[in-house]
Amino acid sequence: MTGKTFDIIVYGATSFVGQIITRYMHEQFADGSISWAIAGRSLSKLQQVSDEIGLSGVEMLVADASDEAALKAICDRTKVVMSTVGPYALYGDTLVKTCVSTGTHYCDLTGEPQWIRKMQLQHEAAAKKSGARIVHCCGFDSIPSDLGVHFLQSLAMEKFGKTCDRINMRVVKMKGGASGGTIASMINMVKEASADAELRRELKDPYSLCPPDHPFSARQREVKMEYDGEFGGWIAPFIMAAINTRVVHRSNASSGNSYGTQFLYEEAMATGDGSRGKRAARLTSIGMGAMMVAMALPPVRWVLEKTVLPKPGEGPSPTEQMEGKFDLVFLGTTPDGEKISCRVTGDRDPGYGSTAKMLSQAAACLAKDVPADAPGGFWTPATLLGDALIERLRAHSGLTFEALSD
């Protein structure tokens, strides 16, 4: 990609997470190792962000999410576009289309499986032709899950000479708040599913993001409130499992079924042992189910949007972001019954403080570390960025990846 002015353009720099990313980019790449700019639909808002953070010499570019010509002008100047403009199902189509047509690499924070599948069906052939590398899900959904599985499978190959055909991820700790943008994406997906029976069927398919010719047929278990004897405590459904499991299965499909054609993967919240853990698991399960039902009912959803849920542009405070954290444990079993485990942790709230660092380093990895001969197409974080991104996250993003003893 010769003749590009920038390595990365942050598109959506004025959004809630975009501002966190812009501040992190300013701090992380002050040495000039990455050339970057910010972009959005309002020059005045971009200038406000620039002034508040104290950016100097960072160019500001203006483009509306529906303005293909303006987006092309941005793509023509950069190797990578990093997008924070969601809900992506409402605002992301034109940018992906433009990146694909211009051969510009792209990464984002989406956790919207229905939109990712739509983009794959519409643009994957063209991306392979143009050389554009498209990497969705580069935040808390789904980098810790996707790279955690990748890391554990590498450990299994090193120790046993084979990969695990079953991995269970348990969320041991998670502290952090939700933003209005995340809530808006969830509400939009529920709205779409409520009106589309085919989409409802698609959202039940754990392999929906895999290529159409994938060979997978193993029945993936639906996690319910129960006692997990292997982990030693009660578990409950984890809201991010819906997107994370699909990304992990696509990584398997995209790596030549390296995890096996009967690979099983599940995620759950670990709530502890004893009566206290059981009560927490029950409350988590009931609360999650009630929230999904409420979002599916238009009158209740309207009340929640107007009175309870955070609005776009709102989210956790800087203090809440700093005090947040996450701790995930992965338990793997090989076809011969051998056991292995690892842990992935983050030192900020998962949805924003850590996500901002993850997406920024994914974009840097995409711009600097991917081999020049890597083909275009729709990739996952594990299959395109893999070990190089793990090293970046360890060094610069407060994440740990560590093997656990028995």
C-alpha positions in Angstrom: 0.0 0.0 0.0 2.3 2.7 -1.2 1.4 6.3 -1.3 -0.8 6.2 1.9 -0.5 9.2 4.2 -1.6 7.4 7.3 -1.2 3.9 8.9 -4.6 4.3 10.7 -7.6 6.6 10.6 -9.9 6.5 13.6 -13.4 6.8 12.2 -16.0 7.9 14.8 -13.4 9.6 17.0 -16.2 11.7 18.6 -18.2 8.7 19.8 -18.0 7.7 23.4 -15.5 4.9 22.8 -13.9 6.9 19.9 -12.8 9.5 22.4 -11.2 6.9 24.7 -9.5 5.4 21.7 -8.2 8.8 20.5 -6.8 9.6 23.9 -5.1 6.1 24.0 -3.7 6.6 20.5 -2.3 10.0 21.4 -0.5 8.5 24.5 0.6 5.2 22.9 1.9 6.5 19.6 3.4 9.8 20.6 6.8 8.4 19.4 5.6 8.5 15.8 5.7 4.8 15.3 2.1 4.9 13.9 0.9 7.8 11.7 -2.8 8.4 12.3 -5.7 10.8 11.9 -9.2 11.2 13.3 -12.4 11.3 11.3 -16.1 11.8 11.8 -19.1 13.6 10.5 -18.7 16.9 12.3 -15.6 19.1 12.1 -16.6 21.1 15.1 -16.9 18.0 17.3 -13.6 16.6 16.0 -12.0 20.0 16.9 -13.5 19.8 20.4 -12.1 16.3 20.9 -8.7 17.4 19.6 -8.7 20.4 21.9 -9.7 18.4 25.0 -7.1 15.8 24.4 -4.4 18.2 23.3 -3.7 16.7 19.9 -1.0 18.5 17.9 -0.5 17.8 14.2 -3.2 15.1 14.1 -5.3 15.7 11.0 -9.1 15.8 11.1 -11.2 14.4 8.2 -14.9 14.8 7.7 -17.2 12.1 6.3 -20.7 11.0 7.0 -21.3 7.3 7.3 -23.6 7.3 4.2 -21.3 9.5 2.0 -19.5 7.0 -0.1 -17.4 9.7 -1.9 -16.2 11.2 1.4 -15.4 7.8 2.8 -13.5 6.9 -0.4 -11.4 10.0 0.2 -10.6 8.7 3.7 -9.8 5.2 2.4 -7.5 6.6 -0.3 -5.2 8.1 2.4 -4.8 5.2 4.9 -3.8 1.6 5.2 -6.3 0.9 7.9 -9.7 2.3 8.9 -10.7 1.7 12.6 -14.4 2.2 13.0 -16.4 2.9 16.2 -19.6 4.0 14.4 -22.4 1.8 15.6 -24.9 0.3 15.6 -23.0 -1.1 12.6 -26.2 -2.6 11.2 -27.5 0.9 10.9 -24.4 2.9 10.0 -21.6 0.5 8.9 -22.6 -0.8 5.4 -21.1 2.0 3.3 -17.7 2.1 5.0 -17.2 -1.7 4.7 -18.2 -1.5 1.0 -15.8 1.4 0.4 -12.9 -0.3 2.2 -13.5 -3.4 0.2 -13.6 -1.6 -3.1 -10.5 0.4 -2.4 -8.5 -2.5 -0.9 -8.3 -0.7 2.5 -7.9 -2.8 5.6 -10.6 -2.4 8.3 -11.4 -3.3 11.9 -14.2 -2.5 14.2 -16.0 -3.2 17.5 -19.2 -4.8 16.3 -20.9 -7.6 18.2 -23.8 -7.8 15.7 -23.6 -11.3 14.1 -26.5 -10.6 11.7 -24.7 -7.6 10.2 -21.3 -9.4 10.0 -22.9 -12.3 8.1 -24.6 -9.7 5.7 -21.2 -8.1 5.1 -19.6 -11.5 4.4 -22.2 -12.5 1.9 -22.1 -9.2 0.1 -18.4 -8.4 0.1 -16.2 -11.4 0.8 -15.5 -12.3 -2.9 -14.7 -8.6 -3.6 -12.4 -8.3 -0.6 -10.4 -11.4 -1.7 -10.0 -9.7 -5.1 -9.1 -6.2 -3.8 -6.8 -7.4 -1.0 -8.8 -5.7 1.7 -8.5 -7.5 5.1 -11.7 -7.1 7.1 -11.5 -7.9 10.8 -14.7 -7.5 12.8 -15.1 -8.0 16.6 -11.8 -6.4 17.8 -13.0 -5.4 21.3 -14.1 -7.3 24.4 -16.3 -9.1 21.9 -14.4 -11.1 20.8 -10.6 -10.6 21.2 -10.3 -12.2 24.7 -12.4 -15.2 23.7 -10.9 -15.7 20.2 -7.3 -15.2 21.2 -7.8 -17.1 24.5 -8.9 -20.2 22.5 -6.0 -19.6 20.1 -3.6 -19.3 22.9 -4.9 -22.5 24.7 -4.8 -24.5 21.5 -1.2 -23.5 21.0 -0.4 -24.7 24.5 -2.2 -28.0 23.8 -0.3 -28.5 20.6 3.0 -27.8 22.4 2.2 -30.1 25.4 0.1 -32.9 23.8 0.8 -32.7 20.1 -2.9 -32.1 19.4 -5.6 -29.5 19.9 -8.5 -29.6 22.3 -11.9 -30.7 20.9 -13.7 -29.1 23.8 -13.1 -25.7 25.5 -15.2 -24.1 28.1 -14.6 -20.4 29.0 -15.7 -19.1 32.4 -16.0 -15.5 33.3 -14.5 -15.4 36.8 -14.6 -11.7 37.3 -16.0 -8.8 35.2 -16.5 -5.2 36.4 -17.5 -2.5 34.1 -20.5 -0.5 32.8 -22.4 -0.4 29.5 -22.5 2.5 27.1 -25.5 3.8 25.2 -23.9 2.7 21.9 -23.7 -0.9 23.1 -27.3 -0.8 24.3 -28.4 0.7 21.0 -26.8 -2.1 19.1 -28.5 -4.7 21.2 -31.9 -3.0 20.9 -31.5 -2.8 17.1 -30.6 -6.5 16.8 -33.7 -7.4 18.9 -35.9 -5.2 16.7 -34.6 -6.9 13.6 -35.1 -10.4 15.0 -38.6 -9.6 16.2 -39.6 -8.8 12.6 -37.7 -11.5 10.8 -38.3 -15.2 11.4 -35.3 -16.2 9.2 -33.0 -14.0 11.2 -34.3 -15.6 14.4 -33.3 -19.0 13.0 -29.9 -17.6 12.0 -29.3 -16.2 15.5 -29.8 -19.8 16.9 -27.1 -21.2 14.6 -23.6 -21.1 16.4 -22.0 -21.6 13.0 -23.7 -18.7 11.2 -20.5 -16.8 10.6 -18.6 -19.9 9.2 -18.3 -20.3 5.4 -21.3 -22.0 3.8 -19.4 -25.1 3.1 -18.1 -25.7 6.6 -18.2 -29.3 7.8 -19.3 -28.7 11.4 -22.3 -30.5 12.8 -21.5 -31.0 16.5 -24.5 -29.8 18.6 -23.4 -26.9 20.7 -24.9 -27.0 24.2 -27.0 -24.1 25.4 -25.7 -22.9 28.8 -28.3 -22.7 31.5 -28.0 -22.1 35.3 -26.3 -25.3 36.6 -23.5 -26.6 38.8 -20.2 -27.0 36.8 -18.3 -29.9 38.4 -15.2 -29.4 36.3 -14.9 -25.7 37.3 -16.2 -26.3 40.8 -19.0 -23.8 41.1 -22.3 -22.6 39.7 -22.6 -21.0 36.2 -25.1 -18.9 34.4 -25.5 -17.7 30.8 -23.0 -15.0 29.6 -24.5 -12.3 27.4 -21.5 -12.0 25.0 -21.4 -15.8 24.3 -23.7 -15.3 21.3 -21.1 -13.4 19.3 -18.0 -14.9 20.8 -18.9 -18.5 20.1 -19.6 -17.6 16.4 -16.2 -15.9 16.0 -14.3 -18.8 17.6 -16.1 -21.3 15.3 -15.2 -19.1 12.3 -11.6 -19.1 13.4 -11.7 -22.9 13.4 -13.2 -22.9 9.9 -10.8 -20.3 8.6 -7.8 -22.2 9.9 -8.5 -25.4 8.1 -10.6 -26.9 10.9 -7.5 -26.9 13.1 -9.6 -27.3 16.3 -11.4 -30.3 14.7 -14.7 -30.7 12.9 -16.4 -31.8 16.2 -15.1 -28.9 18.3 -17.3 -27.8 21.1 -17.0 -24.3 22.7 -19.1 -22.6 25.3 -19.0 -19.6 27.6 -20.7 -19.0 31.0 -20.6 -16.7 34.0 -19.0 -18.3 37.0 -21.0 -17.2 40.1 -19.3 -19.2 42.9 -20.0 -22.3 44.9 -22.5 -23.1 47.7 -25.9 -21.5 48.2 -24.5 -18.0 47.5 -23.2 -19.0 44.1 -26.4 -20.8 43.3 -28.5 -17.7 44.2 -26.2 -15.5 42.1 -26.5 -17.9 39.1 -30.3 -17.9 39.4 -30.5 -14.1 39.6 -28.1 -13.7 36.6 -30.2 -16.1 34.5 -33.5 -14.5 35.4 -32.2 -11.0 34.9 -30.7 -11.8 31.5 -33.9 -13.6 30.3 -36.1 -10.7 31.6 -34.0 -8.1 29.8 -34.2 -9.9 26.4 -38.0 -10.3 26.8 -38.3 -6.6 27.7 -36.3 -5.5 24.7 -38.5 -7.6 22.4 -41.7 -5.9 23.6 -42.0 -2.5 21.9 -43.9 -0.7 24.7 -41.5 -1.9 27.4 -38.5 -1.3 25.2 -39.6 2.3 24.7 -39.9 2.9 28.4 -36.5 1.4 29.0 -34.9 3.5 26.3 -36.5 6.7 27.6 -36.0 6.2 31.4 -33.5 3.5 32.3 -30.9 2.6 29.7 -27.9 4.8 28.9 -28.3 6.8 25.7 -25.7 6.9 22.8 -22.8 9.1 24.0 -23.2 8.0 27.6 -21.2 5.3 29.4 -18.9 4.5 32.3 -17.0 7.4 33.9 -13.2 7.6 33.7 -13.0 6.3 37.3 -15.3 3.4 36.5 -13.2 2.5 33.4 -10.0 2.6 35.5 -11.5 0.5 38.3 -12.9 -2.1 35.9 -11.4 -5.5 35.0 -12.0 -8.9 33.7 -10.7 -12.4 34.4 -11.5 -15.3 32.1 -10.5 -19.0 32.5 -10.4 -21.4 29.6 -10.6 -25.2 30.3 -9.6 -27.4 27.5 -9.9 -31.2 26.9 -8.3 -33.1 24.1 -9.9 -36.1 22.3 -7.9 -38.4 24.6 -9.2 -36.7 27.7 -6.1 -34.7 28.6 -6.7 -31.4 30.4 -5.2 -28.0 30.0 -6.2 -24.5 31.0 -5.2 -20.8 30.7 -6.3 -17.4 31.9 -6.9 -14.1 30.1 -7.2 -10.9 32.2 -7.6 -7.2 31.5 -6.9 -4.2 33.7 -9.7 -1.9 32.7 -13.5 -2.2 32.3 -14.0 -4.7 29.5 -16.4 -2.7 27.3 -14.5 0.6 27.1 -11.2 1.0 28.9 -9.9 -2.4 27.7 -11.8 -2.4 24.5 -10.2 0.9 23.4 -6.8 -0.5 23.9 -7.6 -3.8 22.1 -9.1 -2.2 19.0 -6.2 0.3 18.8 -3.6 -2.5 19.0 -5.6 -4.6 16.5 -5.4 -1.7 14.1 -1.7 -1.2 14.7 -1.1 -4.9 14.2 -3.2 -4.9 11.0 -1.1 -1.9 9.7 2.3 -3.1 10.8 2.5 -6.8 11.6 0.5 -8.8 9.0 2.6 -10.3 6.2 2.3 -8.4 2.9 1.2 -11.5 1.1 -1.7 -12.3 3.5 -4.8 -12.4 1.3 -7.8 -10.2 1.5 -11.1 -11.4 2.9 -13.0 -11.5 6.1 -10.8 -12.6 8.9 -11.1 -13.1 12.7 -8.6 -11.6 15.2 -7.1 -15.1 15.9 -6.6 -16.1 12.2 -5.1 -12.9 10.9 -3.5 -11.2 13.9 -2.9 -14.2 16.3 0.4 -14.3 18.2 1.5 -10.8 17.0 -1.6 -9.2 18.5 -1.2 -11.2 21.8 2.3 -9.8 22.1 1.0 -6.3 21.5 -1.8 -6.7 24.0 0.6 -8.0 26.6 3.1 -5.2 26.1 0.7 -2.2 25.6 -2.9 -3.0 26.7 -2.8 -4.4 30.2 -3.9 -7.9 29.1 -2.4 -11.1 30.3 -2.4 -14.5 28.6 -1.0 -17.2 30.9 -1.0 -21.0 31.2 -2.5 -22.4 34.4 -1.2 -25.4 36.4 -3.5 -28.3 37.3 
